[in-house]
């Protein structure tokens, strides 16, 4: 498997971890819109970059 595919999947897993941490933090501490928006943008960015890396890795292999 191409290293970019592995890196892309790792970033997608990191996206899920960031979302899970945000969910548990929201449950425990309540809703903070600024912090939730930052976590959402971070997880969305990780997902998009991971998808792009997987695409590049599939095309190159």
N, CA, C and O atoms as a Tripos MOL2 file, in Angstrom:
@<TRIPOS>MOLECULE
protein
  244   243    61     0     0
PROTEIN
NO_CHARGES

@<TRIPOS>ATOM
      1 N           0.8570   -1.1790    0.0000 N.3       1 UNK1
      2 CA          0.0000    0.0000    0.0000 C.3       1 UNK1
      3 C           0.9010    1.2390    0.0000 C.2       1 UNK1
      4 O           1.9350    1.2730    0.6670 O.2       1 UNK1
      5 N           0.4970    2.2210   -0.7380 N.am      2 UNK2
      6 CA          1.2720    3.4590   -0.8730 C.3       2 UNK2
      7 C           1.2820    4.2240    0.4530 C.2       2 UNK2
      8 O           0.2620    4.2690    1.1410 O.2       2 UNK2
      9 N           2.4190    4.8270    0.8240 N.am      3 UNK3
     10 CA          2.4980    5.5540    2.1040 C.3       3 UNK3
     11 C           1.5070    6.7130    2.2270 C.2       3 UNK3
     12 O           1.0570    7.0270    3.3290 O.2       3 UNK3
     13 N           1.1650    7.3480    1.1090 N.am      4 UNK4
     14 CA          0.1950    8.4510    1.1710 C.3       4 UNK4
     15 C          -1.1960    7.9470    1.5420 C.2       4 UNK4
     16 O          -1.9590    8.6520    2.2030 O.2       4 UNK4
     17 N          -1.5250    6.7310    1.1180 N.am      5 UNK5
     18 CA         -2.8240    6.1600    1.4770 C.3       5 UNK5
     19 C          -2.8760    5.9130    2.9750 C.2       5 UNK5
     20 O          -3.8770    6.2120    3.6260 O.2       5 UNK5
     21 N          -1.7990    5.3700    3.5170 N.am      6 UNK6
     22 CA         -1.7410    5.1100    4.9610 C.3       6 UNK6
     23 C          -1.8250    6.4120    5.7390 C.2       6 UNK6
     24 O          -2.5560    6.5000    6.7250 O.2       6 UNK6
     25 N          -1.0790    7.4280    5.3030 N.am      7 UNK7
     26 CA         -1.1110    8.7280    5.9670 C.3       7 UNK7
     27 C          -2.5090    9.3560    5.8870 C.2       7 UNK7
     28 O          -2.9810    9.9540    6.8540 O.2       7 UNK7
     29 N          -3.1580    9.2170    4.7410 N.am      8 UNK8
     30 CA         -4.5110    9.7470    4.5760 C.3       8 UNK8
     31 C          -5.4990    9.0750    5.5130 C.2       8 UNK8
     32 O          -6.3330    9.7430    6.1250 O.2       8 UNK8
     33 N          -5.4080    7.7430    5.6300 N.am      9 UNK9
     34 CA         -6.2930    7.0330    6.5570 C.3       9 UNK9
     35 C          -6.0190    7.4360    8.0040 C.2       9 UNK9
     36 O          -6.9470    7.5550    8.8030 O.2       9 UNK9
     37 N          -4.7570    7.6420    8.3380 N.am     10 UNK10
     38 CA         -4.4190    8.0850    9.7040 C.3      10 UNK10
     39 C          -5.0270    9.4580    9.9910 C.2      10 UNK10
     40 O          -5.5160    9.6960   11.0950 O.2      10 UNK10
     41 N          -5.0020   10.3580    9.0170 N.am     11 UNK11
     42 CA         -5.6110   11.6710    9.2100 C.3      11 UNK11
     43 C          -7.1280   11.5660    9.3370 C.2      11 UNK11
     44 O          -7.7430   12.3350   10.0760 O.2      11 UNK11
     45 N          -7.7310   10.6290    8.6270 N.am     12 UNK12
     46 CA         -9.1760   10.4340    8.7570 C.3      12 UNK12
     47 C          -9.5430    9.8800   10.1370 C.2      12 UNK12
     48 O         -10.5730   10.2430   10.7040 O.2      12 UNK12
     49 N          -8.6960    9.0040   10.6670 N.am     13 UNK13
     50 CA         -8.9140    8.5050   12.0280 C.3      13 UNK13
     51 C          -8.7320    9.6370   13.0320 C.2      13 UNK13
     52 O          -9.4750    9.7260   14.0090 O.2      13 UNK13
     53 N          -7.7440   10.5040   12.7970 N.am     14 UNK14
     54 CA         -7.5390   11.6560   13.6770 C.3      14 UNK14
     55 C          -8.7500   12.5750   13.6510 C.2      14 UNK14
     56 O          -9.0850   13.1830   14.6680 O.2      14 UNK14
     57 N          -9.4110   12.6870   12.5040 N.am     15 UNK15
     58 CA        -10.6430   13.4680   12.3960 C.3      15 UNK15
     59 C         -11.7140   12.9110   13.3250 C.2      15 UNK15
     60 O         -12.4030   13.6640   14.0130 O.2      15 UNK15
     61 N         -11.8470   11.5930   13.3390 N.am     16 UNK16
     62 CA        -12.8380   10.9560   14.2180 C.3      16 UNK16
     63 C         -12.4890   11.1660   15.6790 C.2      16 UNK16
     64 O         -13.3780   11.3700   16.5060 O.2      16 UNK16
     65 N         -11.1980   11.1180   16.0090 N.am     17 UNK17
     66 CA        -10.7640   11.3250   17.3950 C.3      17 UNK17
     67 C         -11.0620   12.7560   17.8430 C.2      17 UNK17
     68 O         -11.5470   12.9650   18.9550 O.2      17 UNK17
     69 N         -10.7800   13.7340   16.9970 N.am     18 UNK18
     70 CA        -11.0640   15.1250   17.3340 C.3      18 UNK18
     71 C         -12.5580   15.3310   17.5500 C.2      18 UNK18
     72 O         -12.9590   16.0320   18.4800 O.2      18 UNK18
     73 N         -13.3810   14.7270   16.7020 N.am     19 UNK19
     74 CA        -14.8280   14.8480   16.8550 C.3      19 UNK19
     75 C         -15.3090   14.1940   18.1460 C.2      19 UNK19
     76 O         -16.1780   14.7320   18.8310 O.2      19 UNK19
     77 N         -14.7450   13.0370   18.4760 N.am     20 UNK20
     78 CA        -15.1450   12.3490   19.7040 C.3      20 UNK20
     79 C         -14.7540   13.1470   20.9420 C.2      20 UNK20
     80 O         -15.5340   13.2410   21.8900 O.2      20 UNK20
     81 N         -13.5670   13.7170   20.9420 N.am     21 UNK21
     82 CA        -13.1420   14.5410   22.0740 C.3      21 UNK21
     83 C         -14.0560   15.7490   22.2180 C.2      21 UNK21
     84 O         -14.4230   16.1260   23.3310 O.2      21 UNK21
     85 N         -14.4230   16.3560   21.0950 N.am     22 UNK22
     86 CA        -15.3390   17.5030   21.1320 C.3      22 UNK22
     87 C         -16.7020   17.1000   21.6860 C.2      22 UNK22
     88 O         -17.3000   17.8480   22.4590 O.2      22 UNK22
     89 N         -17.1940   15.9360   21.3020 N.am     23 UNK23
     90 CA        -18.4950   15.4760   21.8010 C.3      23 UNK23
     91 C         -18.4430   15.2610   23.3060 C.2      23 UNK23
     92 O         -19.3230   15.7230   24.0330 O.2      23 UNK23
     93 N         -17.4140   14.5580   23.7770 N.am     24 UNK24
     94 CA        -17.3240   14.2980   25.2180 C.3      24 UNK24
     95 C         -17.1040   15.5750   26.0170 C.2      24 UNK24
     96 O         -17.6220   15.7120   27.1260 O.2      24 UNK24
     97 N         -16.3400   16.5070   25.4630 N.am     25 UNK25
     98 CA        -16.1280   17.7800   26.1530 C.3      25 UNK25
     99 C         -17.4280   18.5760   26.2240 C.2      25 UNK25
    100 O         -17.7090   19.2210   27.2340 O.2      25 UNK25
    101 N         -18.2180   18.5300   25.1570 N.am     26 UNK26
    102 CA        -19.5100   19.2240   25.1450 C.3      26 UNK26
    103 C         -20.4600   18.6220   26.1650 C.2      26 UNK26
    104 O         -21.1750   19.3470   26.8570 O.2      26 UNK26
    105 N         -20.4690   17.2890   26.2590 N.am     27 UNK27
    106 CA        -21.3410   16.6250   27.2270 C.3      27 UNK27
    107 C         -20.9610   17.0060   28.6530 C.2      27 UNK27
    108 O         -21.8400   17.2420   29.4820 O.2      27 UNK27
    109 N         -19.6740   17.0680   28.9500 N.am     28 UNK28
    110 CA        -19.2270   17.3330   30.3130 C.3      28 UNK28
    111 C         -19.3050   18.8040   30.7000 C.2      28 UNK28
    112 O         -19.6900   19.1300   31.8230 O.2      28 UNK28
    113 N         -18.9390   19.7000   29.7740 N.am     29 UNK29
    114 CA        -18.7800   21.1130   30.1330 C.3      29 UNK29
    115 C         -19.8430   22.0330   29.5440 C.2      29 UNK29
    116 O         -19.8730   23.2170   29.8800 O.2      29 UNK29
    117 N         -20.6940   21.5380   28.6990 N.am     30 UNK30
    118 CA        -21.6780   22.4060   28.0670 C.3      30 UNK30
    119 C         -21.2040   22.8910   26.7110 C.2      30 UNK30
    120 O         -20.1180   22.5340   26.2540 O.2      30 UNK30
    121 N         -22.0210   23.6980   26.0790 N.am     31 UNK31
    122 CA        -21.7160   24.1410   24.7250 C.3      31 UNK31
    123 C         -20.9580   25.4590   24.7420 C.2      31 UNK31
    124 O         -21.4210   26.4450   25.3160 O.2      31 UNK31
    125 N         -19.8060   25.4710   24.1200 N.am     32 UNK32
    126 CA        -19.0340   26.6900   23.8810 C.3      32 UNK32
    127 C         -18.9040   26.8260   22.3640 C.2      32 UNK32
    128 O         -18.1090   26.1180   21.7450 O.2      32 UNK32
    129 N         -19.6680   27.7160   21.7710 N.am     33 UNK33
    130 CA        -19.7170   27.7810   20.2990 C.3      33 UNK33
    131 C         -18.3590   28.0100   19.6310 C.2      33 UNK33
    132 O         -18.0870   27.4250   18.5820 O.2      33 UNK33
    133 N         -17.5090   28.8460   20.2180 N.am     34 UNK34
    134 CA        -16.2170   29.1140   19.5870 C.3      34 UNK34
    135 C         -15.3390   27.8680   19.5830 C.2      34 UNK34
    136 O         -14.7080   27.5490   18.5760 O.2      34 UNK34
    137 N         -15.3010   27.1700   20.7050 N.am     35 UNK35
    138 CA        -14.4810   25.9610   20.7970 C.3      35 UNK35
    139 C         -15.0420   24.8630   19.9000 C.2      35 UNK35
    140 O         -14.2810   24.1270   19.2720 O.2      35 UNK35
    141 N         -16.3610   24.7490   19.8370 N.am     36 UNK36
    142 CA        -16.9750   23.7270   18.9750 C.3      36 UNK36
    143 C         -16.6940   24.0280   17.5120 C.2      36 UNK36
    144 O         -16.4420   23.1120   16.7290 O.2      36 UNK36
    145 N         -16.7330   25.3070   17.1320 N.am     37 UNK37
    146 CA        -16.4610   25.6610   15.7360 C.3      37 UNK37
    147 C         -15.0100   25.3590   15.3760 C.2      37 UNK37
    148 O         -14.7310   24.8670   14.2830 O.2      37 UNK37
    149 N         -14.0820   25.6520   16.2940 N.am     38 UNK38
    150 CA        -12.6800   25.3330   16.0310 C.3      38 UNK38
    151 C         -12.4720   23.8330   15.8690 C.2      38 UNK38
    152 O         -11.7580   23.3990   14.9650 O.2      38 UNK38
    153 N         -13.0880   23.0400   16.7350 N.am     39 UNK39
    154 CA        -12.9600   21.5850   16.6430 C.3      39 UNK39
    155 C         -13.5820   21.0750   15.3460 C.2      39 UNK39
    156 O         -13.0400   20.1710   14.7090 O.2      39 UNK39
    157 N         -14.7100   21.6480   14.9560 N.am     40 UNK40
    158 CA        -15.3550   21.2420   13.7120 C.3      40 UNK40
    159 C         -14.4770   21.5630   12.5090 C.2      40 UNK40
    160 O         -14.3130   20.7270   11.6200 O.2      40 UNK40
    161 N         -13.9140   22.7640   12.4730 N.am     41 UNK41
    162 CA        -13.0510   23.1420   11.3530 C.3      41 UNK41
    163 C         -11.7820   22.2990   11.3090 C.2      41 UNK41
    164 O         -11.3090   21.9420   10.2300 O.2      41 UNK41
    165 N         -11.2300   21.9820   12.4760 N.am     42 UNK42
    166 CA        -10.0390   21.1390   12.5270 C.3      42 UNK42
    167 C         -10.3490   19.7360   12.0120 C.2      42 UNK42
    168 O          -9.5890   19.1860   11.2140 O.2      42 UNK42
    169 N         -11.4520   19.1600   12.4620 N.am     43 UNK43
    170 CA        -11.7900   17.8110   12.0090 C.3      43 UNK43
    171 C         -12.1580   17.8040   10.5250 C.2      43 UNK43
    172 O         -11.8230   16.8570    9.8130 O.2      43 UNK43
    173 N         -12.8360   18.8390   10.0530 N.am     44 UNK44
    174 CA        -13.1650   18.9160    8.6310 C.3      44 UNK44
    175 C         -11.9020   19.0520    7.7840 C.2      44 UNK44
    176 O         -11.7920   18.4370    6.7230 O.2      44 UNK44
    177 N         -10.9660   19.8460    8.2470 N.am     45 UNK45
    178 CA         -9.6970   19.9930    7.5350 C.3      45 UNK45
    179 C          -8.9200   18.6940    7.4790 C.2      45 UNK45
    180 O          -8.3600   18.3480    6.4380 O.2      45 UNK45
    181 N          -8.8800   17.9650    8.5960 N.am     46 UNK46
    182 CA         -8.1900   16.6720    8.6160 C.3      46 UNK46
    183 C          -8.8510   15.6860    7.6590 C.2      46 UNK46
    184 O          -8.1670   14.9290    6.9700 O.2      46 UNK46
    185 N         -10.1800   15.6960    7.6170 N.am     47 UNK47
    186 CA        -10.8900   14.7910    6.7270 C.3      47 UNK47
    187 C         -10.6170   15.1140    5.2630 C.2      47 UNK47
    188 O         -10.3890   14.2100    4.4590 O.2      47 UNK47
    189 N         -10.6380   16.3850    4.9180 N.am     48 UNK48
    190 CA        -10.4020   16.7910    3.5260 C.3      48 UNK48
    191 C          -8.9690   16.4800    3.1070 C.2      48 UNK48
    192 O          -8.7430   15.9340    2.0280 O.2      48 UNK48
    193 N          -8.0040   16.8220    3.9490 N.am     49 UNK49
    194 CA         -6.5990   16.5540    3.6210 C.3      49 UNK49
    195 C          -6.3560   15.0500    3.5330 C.2      49 UNK49
    196 O          -5.6390   14.5870    2.6460 O.2      49 UNK49
    197 N          -6.9480   14.2900    4.4460 N.am     50 UNK50
    198 CA         -6.8110   12.8380    4.3840 C.3      50 UNK50
    199 C          -7.3880   12.2670    3.1060 C.2      50 UNK50
    200 O          -6.7880   11.3830    2.4960 O.2      50 UNK50
    201 N          -8.5350   12.7560    2.6940 N.am     51 UNK51
    202 CA         -9.1420   12.2920    1.4470 C.3      51 UNK51
    203 C          -8.2990   12.6350    0.2420 C.2      51 UNK51
    204 O          -8.1720   11.8280   -0.6780 O.2      51 UNK51
    205 N          -7.7230   13.8180    0.2340 N.am     52 UNK52
    206 CA         -6.8540   14.2180   -0.8740 C.3      52 UNK52
    207 C          -5.6120   13.3420   -0.9370 C.2      52 UNK52
    208 O          -5.1970   12.9240   -2.0180 O.2      52 UNK52
    209 N          -5.0120   13.0590    0.2360 N.am     53 UNK53
    210 CA         -3.8310   12.1960    0.2600 C.3      53 UNK53
    211 C          -4.1540   10.7800   -0.2150 C.2      53 UNK53
    212 O          -3.3580   10.1640   -0.9240 O.2      53 UNK53
    213 N          -5.3160   10.2670    0.1720 N.am     54 UNK54
    214 CA         -5.7190    8.9380   -0.2950 C.3      54 UNK54
    215 C          -5.8950    8.9520   -1.8100 C.2      54 UNK54
    216 O          -5.4570    8.0240   -2.4900 O.2      54 UNK54
    217 N          -6.5250    9.9840   -2.3420 N.am     55 UNK55
    218 CA         -6.6950   10.0850   -3.7910 C.3      55 UNK55
    219 C          -5.3550   10.1390   -4.5180 C.2      55 UNK55
    220 O          -5.1630    9.4620   -5.5270 O.2      55 UNK55
    221 N          -4.4350   10.9420   -4.0040 N.am     56 UNK56
    222 CA         -3.1040   11.0460   -4.6290 C.3      56 UNK56
    223 C          -2.3890    9.6960   -4.5540 C.2      56 UNK56
    224 O          -1.7460    9.2680   -5.5130 O.2      56 UNK56
    225 N          -2.5090    9.0340   -3.4030 N.am     57 UNK57
    226 CA         -1.8660    7.7320   -3.2640 C.3      57 UNK57
    227 C          -2.4470    6.6860   -4.1940 C.2      57 UNK57
    228 O          -1.7050    5.8630   -4.7290 O.2      57 UNK57
    229 N          -3.7530    6.6960   -4.3990 N.am     58 UNK58
    230 CA         -4.3890    5.7290   -5.3180 C.3      58 UNK58
    231 C          -3.9740    6.0000   -6.7400 C.2      58 UNK58
    232 O          -3.7240    5.0640   -7.4990 O.2      58 UNK58
    233 N          -3.8950    7.2630   -7.1220 N.am     59 UNK59
    234 CA         -3.5100    7.6060   -8.4910 C.3      59 UNK59
    235 C          -2.0550    7.2200   -8.7540 C.2      59 UNK59
    236 O          -1.7240    6.7710   -9.8510 O.2      59 UNK59
    237 N          -1.1830    7.3920   -7.7560 N.am     60 UNK60
    238 CA          0.2330    7.1180   -7.9480 C.3      60 UNK60
    239 C           0.5930    5.6370   -7.8290 C.2      60 UNK60
    240 O           1.6780    5.2390   -8.2530 O.2      60 UNK60
    241 N          -0.2770    4.8260   -7.2700 N.am     61 UNK61
    242 CA          0.1130    3.4140   -7.0980 C.3      61 UNK61
    243 C          -0.3610    2.5460   -8.2380 C.2      61 UNK61
    244 O          -0.1130    1.3400   -8.2400 O.2      61 UNK61
@<TRIPOS>BOND
     1     1     2 1
     2     2     3 1
     3     3     4 2
     4     3     5 am
     5     5     6 1
     6     6     7 1
     7     7     8 2
     8     7     9 am
     9     9    10 1
    10    10    11 1
    11    11    12 2
    12    11    13 am
    13    13    14 1
    14    14    15 1
    15    15    16 2
    16    15    17 am
    17    17    18 1
    18    18    19 1
    19    19    20 2
    20    19    21 am
    21    21    22 1
    22    22    23 1
    23    23    24 2
    24    23    25 am
    25    25    26 1
    26    26    27 1
    27    27    28 2
    28    27    29 am
    29    29    30 1
    30    30    31 1
    31    31    32 2
    32    31    33 am
    33    33    34 1
    34    34    35 1
    35    35    36 2
    36    35    37 am
    37    37    38 1
    38    38    39 1
    39    39    40 2
    40    39    41 am
    41    41    42 1
    42    42    43 1
    43    43    44 2
    44    43    45 am
    45    45    46 1
    46    46    47 1
    47    47    48 2
    48    47    49 am
    49    49    50 1
    50    50    51 1
    51    51    52 2
    52    51    53 am
    53    53    54 1
    54    54    55 1
    55    55    56 2
    56    55    57 am
    57    57    58 1
    58    58    59 1
    59    59    60 2
    60    59    61 am
    61    61    62 1
    62    62    63 1
    63    63    64 2
    64    63    65 am
    65    65    66 1
    66    66    67 1
    67    67    68 2
    68    67    69 am
    69    69    70 1
    70    70    71 1
    71    71    72 2
    72    71    73 am
    73    73    74 1
    74    74    75 1
    75    75    76 2
    76    75    77 am
    77    77    78 1
    78    78    79 1
    79    79    80 2
    80    79    81 am
    81    81    82 1
    82    82    83 1
    83    83    84 2
    84    83    85 am
    85    85    86 1
    86    86    87 1
    87    87    88 2
    88    87    89 am
    89    89    90 1
    90    90    91 1
    91    91    92 2
    92    91    93 am
    93    93    94 1
    94    94    95 1
    95    95    96 2
    96    95    97 am
    97    97    98 1
    98    98    99 1
    99    99   100 2
   100    99   101 am
   101   101   102 1
   102   102   103 1
   103   103   104 2
   104   103   105 am
   105   105   106 1
   106   106   107 1
   107   107   108 2
   108   107   109 am
   109   109   110 1
   110   110   111 1
   111   111   112 2
   112   111   113 am
   113   113   114 1
   114   114   115 1
   115   115   116 2
   116   115   117 am
   117   117   118 1
   118   118   119 1
   119   119   120 2
   120   119   121 am
   121   121   122 1
   122   122   123 1
   123   123   124 2
   124   123   125 am
   125   125   126 1
   126   126   127 1
   127   127   128 2
   128   127   129 am
   129   129   130 1
   130   130   131 1
   131   131   132 2
   132   131   133 am
   133   133   134 1
   134   134   135 1
   135   135   136 2
   136   135   137 am
   137   137   138 1
   138   138   139 1
   139   139   140 2
   140   139   141 am
   141   141   142 1
   142   142   143 1
   143   143   144 2
   144   143   145 am
   145   145   146 1
   146   146   147 1
   147   147   148 2
   148   147   149 am
   149   149   150 1
   150   150   151 1
   151   151   152 2
   152   151   153 am
   153   153   154 1
   154   154   155 1
   155   155   156 2
   156   155   157 am
   157   157   158 1
   158   158   159 1
   159   159   160 2
   160   159   161 am
   161   161   162 1
   162   162   163 1
   163   163   164 2
   164   163   165 am
   165   165   166 1
   166   166   167 1
   167   167   168 2
   168   167   169 am
   169   169   170 1
   170   170   171 1
   171   171   172 2
   172   171   173 am
   173   173   174 1
   174   174   175 1
   175   175   176 2
   176   175   177 am
   177   177   178 1
   178   178   179 1
   179   179   180 2
   180   179   181 am
   181   181   182 1
   182   182   183 1
   183   183   184 2
   184   183   185 am
   185   185   186 1
   186   186   187 1
   187   187   188 2
   188   187   189 am
   189   189   190 1
   190   190   191 1
   191   191   192 2
   192   191   193 am
   193   193   194 1
   194   194   195 1
   195   195   196 2
   196   195   197 am
   197   197   198 1
   198   198   199 1
   199   199   200 2
   200   199   201 am
   201   201   202 1
   202   202   203 1
   203   203   204 2
   204   203   205 am
   205   205   206 1
   206   206   207 1
   207   207   208 2
   208   207   209 am
   209   209   210 1
   210   210   211 1
   211   211   212 2
   212   211   213 am
   213   213   214 1
   214   214   215 1
   215   215   216 2
   216   215   217 am
   217   217   218 1
   218   218   219 1
   219   219   220 2
   220   219   221 am
   221   221   222 1
   222   222   223 1
   223   223   224 2
   224   223   225 am
   225   225   226 1
   226   226   227 1
   227   227   228 2
   228   227   229 am
   229   229   230 1
   230   230   231 1
   231   231   232 2
   232   231   233 am
   233   233   234 1
   234   234   235 1
   235   235   236 2
   236   235   237 am
   237   237   238 1
   238   238   239 1
   239   239   240 2
   240   239   241 am
   241   241   242 1
   242   242   243 1
   243   243   244 2
@<TRIPOS>SUBSTRUCTURE
     1 UNK1         2 RESIDUE 1 A UNK
     2 UNK2         6 RESIDUE 1 A UNK
     3 UNK3        10 RESIDUE 1 A UNK
     4 UNK4        14 RESIDUE 1 A UNK
     5 UNK5        18 RESIDUE 1 A UNK
     6 UNK6        22 RESIDUE 1 A UNK
     7 UNK7        26 RESIDUE 1 A UNK
     8 UNK8        30 RESIDUE 1 A UNK
     9 UNK9        34 RESIDUE 1 A UNK
    10 UNK10       38 RESIDUE 1 A UNK
    11 UNK11       42 RESIDUE 1 A UNK
    12 UNK12       46 RESIDUE 1 A UNK
    13 UNK13       50 RESIDUE 1 A UNK
    14 UNK14       54 RESIDUE 1 A UNK
    15 UNK15       58 RESIDUE 1 A UNK
    16 UNK16       62 RESIDUE 1 A UNK
    17 UNK17       66 RESIDUE 1 A UNK
    18 UNK18       70 RESIDUE 1 A UNK
    19 UNK19       74 RESIDUE 1 A UNK
    20 UNK20       78 RESIDUE 1 A UNK
    21 UNK21       82 RESIDUE 1 A UNK
    22 UNK22       86 RESIDUE 1 A UNK
    23 UNK23       90 RESIDUE 1 A UNK
    24 UNK24       94 RESIDUE 1 A UNK
    25 UNK25       98 RESIDUE 1 A UNK
    26 UNK26      102 RESIDUE 1 A UNK
    27 UNK27      106 RESIDUE 1 A UNK
    28 UNK28      110 RESIDUE 1 A UNK
    29 UNK29      114 RESIDUE 1 A UNK
    30 UNK30      118 RESIDUE 1 A UNK
    31 UNK31      122 RESIDUE 1 A UNK
    32 UNK32      126 RESIDUE 1 A UNK
    33 UNK33      130 RESIDUE 1 A UNK
    34 UNK34      134 RESIDUE 1 A UNK
    35 UNK35      138 RESIDUE 1 A UNK
    36 UNK36      142 RESIDUE 1 A UNK
    37 UNK37      146 RESIDUE 1 A UNK
    38 UNK38      150 RESIDUE 1 A UNK
    39 UNK39      154 RESIDUE 1 A UNK
    40 UNK40      158 RESIDUE 1 A UNK
    41 UNK41      162 RESIDUE 1 A UNK
    42 UNK42      166 RESIDUE 1 A UNK
    43 UNK43      170 RESIDUE 1 A UNK
    44 UNK44      174 RESIDUE 1 A UNK
    45 UNK45      178 RESIDUE 1 A UNK
    46 UNK46      182 RESIDUE 1 A UNK
    47 UNK47      186 RESIDUE 1 A UNK
    48 UNK48      190 RESIDUE 1 A UNK
    49 UNK49      194 RESIDUE 1 A UNK
    50 UNK50      198 RESIDUE 1 A UNK
    51 UNK51      202 RESIDUE 1 A UNK
    52 UNK52      206 RESIDUE 1 A UNK
    53 UNK53      210 RESIDUE 1 A UNK
    54 UNK54      214 RESIDUE 1 A UNK
    55 UNK55      218 RESIDUE 1 A UNK
    56 UNK56      222 RESIDUE 1 A UNK
    57 UNK57      226 RESIDUE 1 A UNK
    58 UNK58      230 RESIDUE 1 A UNK
    59 UNK59      234 RESIDUE 1 A UNK
    60 UNK60      238 RESIDUE 1 A UNK
    61 UNK61      242 RESIDUE 1 A UNK
